[in-house]
Amino acid sequence: MKTLTLDVRAPADAMMDFSHAWKTGKPQKTARISFSTPELLWRVLTPKRWELLKALCGAGPISIREAARRVGRDVKAVHGDVTALLHAGVLDRIDDGKIVFPFDAVKVEFLLRAA
């Protein structure tokens, strides 16, 4: 199963992992997108976008119109959410213009600590 991990960590920590992979030539074991704060993660992954990701998990390449149909939403609104997810690196666009979420699962990791 191909899983995407979304996490919250300091940019320096994310860069350290990237630098290590670059220097060793060994790719990370899991696909990972990091956010600097939980607030940023939730700003990118709104409830509607999360619903969209659930509909796209394992679906393969589909049109935005088909994605809108699967979540029962307006095409224009879904287009806006798709654009945001493309900019965040969560979705990919392939040559024929279709979108793809190339993962079967999403894992979200962050730690809430006492102030």
C-alpha positions in Angstrom: 0.0 0.0 0.0 1.4 3.4 -1.0 0.9 5.9 1.8 1.4 9.6 2.0 2.4 11.0 5.4 1.4 14.5 6.2 3.2 15.8 9.3 3.9 18.9 11.3 7.6 19.7 12.0 10.1 22.5 11.9 11.3 23.4 8.4 14.9 22.7 9.5 14.0 19.1 10.4 12.3 18.6 7.0 15.4 20.0 5.2 17.7 17.8 7.2 15.8 14.7 5.9 15.9 16.1 2.4 19.6 16.8 2.7 20.3 13.3 4.0 18.4 11.7 1.1 20.2 14.0 -1.4 23.6 13.2 0.0 23.1 9.4 0.3 21.1 9.0 -2.9 18.6 6.9 -1.0 15.0 8.0 -1.3 12.9 8.4 1.9 11.0 5.2 2.7 7.6 7.0 2.7 6.3 9.9 0.8 6.0 12.9 3.1 4.7 16.4 3.0 5.5 18.6 6.0 3.8 21.6 7.4 5.4 24.1 9.8 2.4 24.3 12.1 -0.9 22.4 12.7 -2.8 25.6 11.7 -1.1 25.5 8.3 -1.9 21.8 7.8 -5.6 22.5 8.6 -5.7 25.6 6.4 -4.5 23.4 3.5 -6.6 20.4 4.4 -10.0 21.8 5.0 -12.9 19.4 5.6 -14.0 19.7 1.9 -10.4 19.0 0.7 -10.1 16.0 3.0 -13.4 14.7 1.6 -12.0 15.1 -1.9 -8.8 13.2 -0.9 -10.9 10.4 0.4 -12.7 10.2 -2.9 -9.4 10.2 -4.9 -7.5 7.6 -2.8 -6.7 4.8 -5.1 -9.0 6.2 -7.9 -6.2 6.7 -10.5 -6.3 9.7 -12.9 -9.7 11.4 -13.1 -11.1 14.7 -14.4 -12.0 17.5 -12.1 -15.6 17.1 -13.3 -15.5 13.5 -12.2 -14.0 14.4 -8.9 -16.8 16.9 -8.3 -19.4 14.2 -9.2 -17.9 11.8 -6.7 -18.1 14.3 -3.8 -21.4 15.8 -4.9 -20.1 19.3 -5.2 -20.0 22.1 -7.8 -17.2 21.8 -10.4 -16.0 25.4 -9.8 -15.6 24.8 -6.0 -13.8 21.5 -6.5 -11.5 23.2 -9.1 -10.5 25.7 -6.4 -9.8 22.9 -3.9 -7.9 20.9 -6.5 -5.7 24.0 -7.3 -4.9 24.5 -3.6 -4.0 20.8 -3.3 -1.8 20.9 -6.4 0.1 24.0 -5.0 0.6 22.1 -1.8 2.0 19.1 -3.6 -0.7 16.8 -2.5 -2.2 16.1 -5.9 -0.5 15.8 -9.3 -1.7 16.7 -12.8 -0.9 14.4 -15.6 -0.3 15.2 -19.3 -4.0 14.9 -20.4 -5.1 17.4 -17.7 -6.5 14.9 -15.3 -5.6 14.9 -11.6 -4.3 12.1 -9.6 -3.7 11.3 -6.0 -1.1 8.6 -6.4 -1.6 7.1 -3.0 -3.9 4.5 -1.4 -3.8 6.0 2.0 -3.0 9.1 4.0 -1.4 9.3 7.4 -1.4 12.5 9.4 1.2 12.9 12.2 1.6 15.7 14.7 2.2 16.0 18.4 0.3 18.3 20.7 2.3 19.3 23.7 1.4 21.1 26.9 2.2 24.8 26.8 
